[in-house]
């Protein structure tokens, strides 16, 4: 289980998104910018955001926390 955090480029919380990791199912990230995901791989190869006007600039997976900017 991995905690997912979504942030703006200024590192502020970016909530209410739907994200997909490694082409898996989309999960909802709440208003507080956090959610949880079952991740089988040790690495993140791709991050997709359901809103076509947004894209992930970068992401980091460390100590069970995936931060998406």
N, C-alpha and C positions, 0 to 999 in steps of 0.2 A: 504494500500500500504506500502510495506517494502522495504527499500534500502538494497541491498545485496552487501557485500564487501568480496572479496577473497584475502587472505594474505598467504605468506609463513610462515614457522615456525619462521623465523627471523623478521616477521611482515612487510615485504616488499610486495608491490602490486604483485599479481599473476593474470595476465589478460588472456583473450582469453580462458575462460573455459565455459563449459555448465554444469549447476548444477540443481539438482532437490531437492525440499524440501518436506518432508512428502509424498514421492512417487508421487508427482505431475508431471506436464510436465516440461521438461528441458527448462531452460531459458539461454540465452547467456549473459555472463559477458564480457564486452569489454576490450580493451587493458589497460584501466585505472583501471581494477579490480572492477568495479561497475556495477550494474544492478538494476532493480526493479521487484518486485514480488507481486502479490495479494495474501495475506496470510489470510485465514479465521480463523485459530486457533491462540490461544494465546501462544502456545508452539511449538517448533520444535522437532519432534520425530526422524526424520532421514534426512540426507543430503547425496546425491549421486552425484558423479562427473562422467560425461560421459566417460572421459579418464580412462580406466581400470588400468592404471599404477599409478593412484593417488587415495587417499582416504582422507576424511576429518578427521583430528586428533581431532578437537574440533570445537564448534560453540557457539556463544552467541547472544541472541536476547534481545536488550535493547533499549528502546525509539525509536522504529521504524527502527532500524538498525540491520541487521543480519550479523555478522562477522563470516566468515568461514576460519579456519586455516587448 
